[in-house]
């Protein structure tokens, strides 16, 4: 890797990086609904929708996907829970 004269290339870290990117949609609506309104439908104007992208990662030597999955899931769920 070349750079400016006299500069050292960045240190290369050993290990595996597992990364998960999740698109999250949170819909906030009123708890009460009329009897004839179905659970899956939204009434216009009462629902507040938030869209966001959450990223969770872990870097470790000798890491495999089954070991990294619960760690990344925990990081993403903690990020979502922190919004409330």
C-alpha positions in Angstrom: 0.0 0.0 0.0 1.5 3.3 -1.0 0.9 6.6 0.8 2.8 9.8 1.4 6.6 9.5 1.6 7.7 8.7 5.2 4.2 7.4 6.3 3.7 3.9 7.6 0.8 1.9 6.2 -2.0 1.3 8.7 -1.6 -1.6 11.1 -3.4 -4.6 9.8 -5.4 -6.2 12.6 -5.7 -10.0 12.8 -9.2 -11.4 13.3 -12.6 -11.8 11.8 -15.2 -9.1 11.7 -18.9 -10.1 11.6 -21.2 -7.3 10.6 -25.0 -7.2 10.4 -27.0 -4.3 9.0 -30.8 -4.3 9.8 -33.4 -2.0 8.4 -35.9 -1.4 11.2 -39.4 0.1 11.0 -41.1 1.1 14.3 -44.8 1.9 14.2 -46.3 3.8 17.1 -50.1 3.7 17.2 -52.8 4.2 19.7 -53.5 1.2 21.9 -57.3 1.4 21.7 -59.0 0.5 18.4 -62.6 -0.1 17.4 -64.0 -3.7 17.4 -64.5 -3.7 13.6 -60.9 -2.6 12.9 -58.6 -5.5 12.0 -55.3 -5.9 13.9 -53.1 -5.6 10.7 -54.7 -2.4 9.4 -53.6 1.1 10.3 -56.0 4.0 10.6 -54.8 7.1 8.7 -53.1 9.8 10.7 -52.8 8.0 14.0 -49.7 5.9 13.3 -46.2 7.4 13.6 -43.7 5.4 11.6 -39.9 5.6 12.2 -37.4 4.1 9.7 -33.8 3.5 10.7 -30.8 1.4 9.9 -29.1 -0.4 12.8 -25.6 -1.8 12.6 -24.0 -4.4 14.9 -20.5 -5.8 14.6 -18.0 -7.9 16.5 -14.3 -8.4 15.8 -12.4 -11.2 17.4 -9.7 -13.8 16.5 -11.0 -17.2 15.7 -14.6 -16.1 15.5 -17.2 -18.2 13.6 -20.7 -17.2 12.6 -22.6 -19.3 15.2 -20.5 -17.7 17.9 -20.9 -14.2 16.5 -24.7 -14.3 15.8 -26.0 -13.9 19.4 -23.4 -11.1 20.1 -24.5 -9.1 17.1 -28.2 -9.7 17.8 -27.7 -8.5 21.3 -26.0 -5.3 20.1 -28.8 -4.5 17.6 -31.6 -5.2 20.1 -29.8 -3.1 22.7 -29.7 -0.2 20.2 -33.4 -0.5 19.4 -34.4 -0.8 23.1 -32.3 2.4 23.8 -34.7 4.4 21.6 -37.5 3.9 24.1 
